Amino acid sequence: MRIGPRAGIRLVLAVLLGTAVTGLVVPAAHAAATDVRINEVESSGGSPGDWVEVTNIGATAVDLSGWVVKDNDAGHAYTIAAGVSLAPGAFLALDVDPAFGLGSADSARLYQAGGSTLVDSYTWTSHAGTTYGRCANGTGAFTTTTTATKASANACPPPPPAAWPGGSGVANADTTGFFGANLSGVAYENASVVWAVKNGPGKLYRLVPNGALWQADTTGGWSAGKTLRYASGSGDPDAEAVVSTPDGVVVATERDNNNSGTSLLKVLRYATAGTATSLNATAEWNLTADLPAAAANSGLEAITWVPDAALVAAGFRDERTGALYDPSTYPGHGSGLYLVGLESNGAVYAYALNQAGGGFTRVATIAGGQAAVMDLEWEPATGRLWAVCDDTCSGRATTLTVNAQGRFVATSTHNRPTGMSNYNNEGFAIAPQSACVGGAKQVLWSDDGNDSSHALRSGTLSC
């Protein structure tokens, strides 16, 4: 094991969005101590060094004042400062350097105040390439994570892929050559209207069925799609994903194409009535500073919207407050949360967006289950969140549901249909349950590469 300098024991609350809080909740008695678990361990010098993350899987806050972390040497002790409490569902990262360093073959042991009552421990025989973390968070066995997620939910490896849960066949669903390249996002409004976005130049399309195909609406100025602008009326938003919501049609973007070398992670809302062929955003939310840094072409690729009623019914937990999600905590946010996906790390972020524009609060951070995420889709009928990857992940899709701890976790991974090549599919949409015929409903993929002069393909998913 590495031995660091002992000058002063530090406590660094490396906390994402205040999930571990001091003074905001009433600490529980030590009877709840067994609800505190070691959740993730960095032993090979992360940021700023070695750390041990703990989480609270219980329903009440736990007072961690004076609790002790040790490695496999009883003489190495890190003591948590007085006044620190861990809220339900919260994550707290403890930087054990410089008190001591964790070695390649070592242990992390967590004790109640006084350092004699062992609460939890984990032992390893070599450094992880990333970190060691529990999957599922707080309750599962330790495994090697896909990336370090200090003070937030673990990035757990996806479940082994299973077959696509629908038909194996896939058909072209657009007119040959209509869209060209860069069709990046697609979403159903209902069984008769589909929205699609192009990322360069930024365009929004309203599509209606024509037999087995989806074609541009020929009314209302939609025949060639409508050019998208920022709220100022300027710029060329790199529109990567779209969702139809009670608030309007909402688009996720990763940059302004007029300044293509700079990341600009914005969510834009558009009003789609009228005949104008250019649309200015009616509201926008700049999430750039709140999200991990991403290259200009590796930013926001995915968006979906989940109703508050569904989140409350599922027991979804607000990581910011540590309590069960309460929509009234976020006045003015509408009737649901927006979930966006970051291509660069495959993570999903849940936001309450103030519908007046500009204001937002991050409510949760979710491991998407794959190396990258290109689109998100909420399936109301099953309560599943779909996180879809492109040819980077061989076109696989991960489904996530809310677990007993109130967090979205990956429950299954599905291969793409056997009848579809490994296209650069950046968009994915599921028809509403009302469109089920013979136990199956349509799904759509948008192919950014426009392979064989087609950018839209259809398949089926079991109802």
Secondary structure, 3 states (H helix, E strand, C coil): CCCCCCCCCCCCCCCCCCCCCCCCCCCECHHHHHHEEEEEEECCCCCCCCEEEEEECCCCCEECCCCEEECCCCCCEEECCCCCEECCCCEEEEECCCCCCCCCCEEEEEECCCCCCEEEEEEECCCCCCCEEEECCCCCEEEECCECCCCCCCECCCCCEECCCCCCCCEECCCCCCCCCCEEEEEEEECCEEEEEEECCEEEEEEEEECCEEEECCCCCCCCCEEEECCCCCCCEEEEEEEEECCEEEEEEEEEHHHCCCCCCEEEEECCCCCCCEEECCEEEECHHHCCCCCCCCCEEEEEEEEHHHHHHHCCECCCCCCECCHHHCCCCCCEEEEEEECCCCEEEEEEECCCCCCEEEEEEEECCCCCCCEEEEECCCCEEEEECCHHHCCCEEEEEECCCCCEEEEEEECCCCCCCCCCEEEEEECCHHHCECCEEEEEEEECCCHHHCCEEEEEEEC
